């Protein structure tokens, strides 16, 4: 009798052991798959975010250099008609430096390389003969130039932007140029120094010879960084992983400024990117262990009676990350209490895994300061609209004079202003509208199924609500708003509509701010 019963007991233990092994392997596979997938998602998302960030900074720098050259071009035309008028020369260099804030210094140099006028006059270079590489290049080529980094006569490391001066008869008279300091306060540092992502991202700029033009560590300015040279591809923008001997892996995005050939690089350590992942897996593991132990105990005690339903549950558990698996597990016949507990434990575990993954995705797509969607979340919404061919109106919003808020009251007050504006935008939005923070003091509102005329009315209402609100720290602030739309027709590009709204925003800025401008319909 005992000999007959012993194999039956061993069989029950073997069945329990198989169930135990199956459940442990399933949970381990799920955790590992979750880790691998989420790790790659975080890396890919960060690479794309850094590429987009670098591209935005490169675009901003390109706009700046185009404006700077346009300002020099205008001054060159003015001076070409009366080049010997010293009062005019002095007035023009002072106006160009003080009115535009584009340059640290401005000079007019004649065809022999002699300084005829300079601002500020404290540089005491008037009448001197310039022999710097940048000056010789401007006099030789006689065309608009942005120089390589050079050491000036006043011993400042700088880049030099110049425009030739021609007389009405076509004679070359010299050039007018402005300097941008690399190691001192300048417009370049202002453009690149304001970090929109406060998540460990570092930005620096290289010229075409890989010499550092801007870096948060000013000791590196003027040095050569060969690592990015050997890894950079020959295209306008992109992303890659950078590794070096004894150095941490960096996730890099880069973009080229067309006018100058400079490369803007945005770097983020991979360790910072993957930091949230470890917390996710620990929480999933911590919440899964009690249910796994309960499942194992039930399997050992009632192995023979519950072998079939547990086998079915184990098969479904191996597909915990599949669509509809919860519904399939719910359809398994758990006709006794113990099987029902295992079934409920699996469903709870699946819910916890999916909830944690969803929470991580939400955190990746949410701006931590305002709790609005960030650029990653915006891209997900835009992809959704593009897939559904959903037409929508676009409001591109920017807080006016926000830099002065940070300068006068500090970044903490600036953050509170951004939070108050975000709260007002959220309250002004309809249930179907999407509000996101586009970076810094810029916001976007997407209004589905909204004609541009109605969007203009909504934009004006939003502008008034901001202008009339009283902010405890800074008083009243205003918004400039550009309005565009995407019709979802096959011949209309969504990216073009976004750029049109952004262009309308810049028009609103140029029109004096605190106004709404509609993009021209194409």
Protein Blocks (a to p, Z undefined) as FASTA:
>chain_A
ZZmmmmmmmmmmmmmmmmmmmmmmmmmmmmmmmmmmmmmmmmmmmmmmmmmmmmmmmmmm
mmmmmmmmmmmmmmmmmmmmmmmlmklmmmmmmmmmmmnomafbdcdddfkopafbdcdf
klopghiacfbfklmmmmmnopacdddddddfkopacdddddddddfkopafbdcddddd
fkbccfklmmmmpcfblghpacddddfkopafbdfblmlgopacfklmmmpccdfbdcdd
dddehiacddddddddfknopacdddddfklmmmmmmmmmmmmmmmmmmmmmmmmmmmmm
mmmmmmmmmmmmmmmmmmmmbghklmmmmmpccfbfklmmmmmmmmmmmmmmmmmmmmmm
mmmmpcfklopacfklmmmmmmmmmmnopacdddddddehklmmmmmnojklmmmmmmmm
mmmmmmmpcfkbccddebhjbccdddehiafklmmmmmmmmmmmmmmpccfklopadddd
dddddehiakbcfklmmmmmmmmmmmmmmnngaiacddddZZ
